[in-house]
Amino acid sequence: MVINDLEWKDVYVQVNFNNLGRIINNISSNINKYAAPGSDVFFSSKYEDGMVYFMISNEIGTQQTGIQGTKIGLKNVANMMTQMGGSAIYDIKAGWFFLTLAFPYKSAAPS
């Protein structure tokens, strides 16, 4: 695992813990099933226009394993993110998988 540019700010992000758990489970399962064995998984984040973005990418290993996905899990992730006021966008390019989860945030209350 490689963590690049992971930033944490003092903000409030409202989530549904059940949905968030299912999203994390789906992402972990997809990485185990479809990532190239032994390859790194890259994580990063950024804050922009009232949203915090978490980006995850990995090299796809399906060419070696012969496993093909239906993307139903990713559609479920997108639906759950929408229910929480955010979004999930994925893309596949040149043998790599890219996923961005976007959560709306509010500035933390002053202490």
C-alpha positions, 0 to 999 in steps of 0.5 A, a space after each residue: 500500500 502506498 499513501 500519497 498526499 493524504 491530508 486530514 483537516 479538522 472538518 465534519 463529514 456526515 456519513 451513514 456508518 452502515 453504508 460506510 462499512 459496506 463501501 469499505 467492505 466492497 472496496 477491500 473485496 474488489 482489491 483482493 479479487 481484481 488487483 494485480 497480485 503483489 502490486 501496490 494500492 495507492 491512496 490520496 485525498 484532497 479538499 476542494 469546493 466543500 468536498 473531501 475526495 479520497 482517491 484509490 487506484 491499483 493495477 488490475 490483475 484480471 488478465 492473469 486470473 481470468 476473473 471478470 466483474 459485473 460492477 454491481 458492487 461499484 454501482 451499489 457504492 455509487 448509490 450509497 455515496 449518493 444517499 450520503 450526499 456524496 459521489 463515487 466515480 470510477 474509471 479503468 485506463 491502461 490496466 489500472 482501476 481508479 476510484 474517487 469517493 467524494 464526501 461533502 464537509 463542513 468546517 469544524 466548529 471553533 473551539 
